[in-house]
Amino acid sequence: MELADIVAREGYEWTRSGCTVEPKFWDVVSPRFYARGFLSG
């Protein structure tokens, strides 16, 4: 449960800042669900 809370909070903080601020654990969490500039196809 705590891990889910950390991931949710990191995503919230990041989107709340307009995707400009990197929250405390962002370097650990972001590669799991975000890839800037990634294009499939």
SVG drawing of the C-alpha trace seen along z (x, -y; Angstrom):
<svg xmlns="http://www.w3.org/2000/svg" viewBox="-2 -24 18 26">
<polyline fill="none" stroke="black" stroke-width="0.4" points="0.0,0.0 2.8,-2.5 4.5,-1.9 1.2,-2.7 0.9,-5.9 4.4,-7.0 3.9,-6.4 0.5,-8.2 2.0,-11.1 4.9,-11.4 2.6,-11.5 0.3,-14.0 3.2,-16.3 4.6,-16.1 1.3,-16.8 0.4,-19.5 3.6,-21.4 2.8,-21.4 5.3,-18.6 8.2,-20.9 9.2,-19.8 10.8,-16.5 9.4,-15.2 11.7,-13.5 11.4,-10.0 10.7,-10.9 14.0,-9.5 12.9,-6.0 9.2,-6.2 9.2,-8.0 10.9,-5.3 8.1,-2.9 5.3,-4.9 6.6,-7.9 8.9,-8.3 9.2,-11.9 9.6,-11.9 8.6,-8.2 6.9,-7.5 5.5,-4.1 5.1,-2.9"/>
</svg>
